[in-house]
Amino acid sequence: MRTRGPSAPRYVRGGVVIAGGGTAGHVLPGLAVANELSKRGWDKDEITFIGSARGIEKEMIPAAGYALWALAGRGLNGRRLSLPNLWNLVTICWGMLRGVYLTARLRPSIVLSLGGYAALPGATGAVLLRIPLVLAEQNAAASTVNRLLTRFAEAAAVPSRGTGLRNEIVTGNPVRESVIRAHELGRQSRGDLGWPLHDPVVVVFGGSLGSLRINQALWQAAHTSELPLIHHVVGHRDWNQVPEGLPDTIKVLEYDDELPKAIAAADLVVCRPGGSTTAELALLGVPAVLVPLPNAPNNHQLRNAEHLVDAGLATIVEDAEFDGARFNKEMNQMLERFKGSVDPDLERRRRSVGRPDATQKVVDLVLKHSSKEPPIADPKDEEH
């Protein structure tokens, strides 16, 4: 299925294909790269995404004005033999055939793999057609797909050393422009958000779909103790399970398009340590209670979290131990640990260990290995 953005993209040979999707953690870095390419003079029609028909990219990418080929299929559920897994394998193979066809039709100058099963069709096309391939890994432990592709890739843009990929180059993880703006604004956004200027505020979320474990821990805590103001992004999957009778201090949202603004203005975040999330927390310098997903491939969420713990920004709680009582305990300890600064924004910037130039570094790597000379950006565009 082809999904078109507002500019009605065409088949344009010699452009850039960005392969991957499924979750916001994959899609957001891809969009950051696409937007940076656009800033550097690439027409949006020259930038095409190949992703999943089941993923969040179906809404996000066309809304940003880019063409999306959304292919059927889903990842395997572990390595066990089962009818659902056999069917998933069939759809993956069919998606790979379509990905090779699309790549041949587009004949891009380079393919960027974001990892995850949704990246496999477009990346396979690059390998078979001998089109330059660059990997972009969001996590501290590389995805299975990027591990499979690493022997064929020119280079791998990674958030830190030791991902398991060949020719890795530490660029950091691309983040949205809204994260950069939020980093600059910090607590100034509290007025827009309707938050108190000095009282503690905690942001709780679990990714684009949500985390039932984190959601239930907060709801349990709400019935056993008095909580500070909580900005709670529940997620699509659990939205219908929000209990009645929550205190007024818990502000629930299904999804928050301006989540970076909320994170930057918060005193503490409670969340899953996905690749994009940890990159944003590192840049924003906001303390966090991190609850890694226990069945994450290659245990990458724990590896992501450990980087923030090493930087003094976070604490880790095992998923099975995270309930209402543990939520209260960890929240209060972290709020106490980081309270008392005369200038909270200055402290937050000092704690920042992220890479604000990560998107530019990844795009530099893409253009370095592209078989096409990059266009010359219009100086007028630079002003905006």
Secondary structure by P-SEA (a helix, b strand, c coil): ccccccccccccccbbbbbbbccaaaaaaaaaaaaaaaaaccccccbbbbbbccccccccccccbbbbbbbbbbbbccccccaaaaaaaaaaaaaaaaaaaaaaaacccbbbbcccccaaaaaaaaaaaccbbbbbbccccccaaaaaacccccccccccccccccccccccccccaaaaaaaaaccccccccccccccbbbbbbccccccaaaaaaaaaaaaccccccccccccccccccccccccccbbbbccccaaaaaaaacccccccccaaaaaaaaaaccccccccccccccaaaaaaaaaaaaaccccccccccccaaaaaaaaaaaaaaccccccaaaaaaaacccccaaaaaaaaaaaaaccccccccccccccc
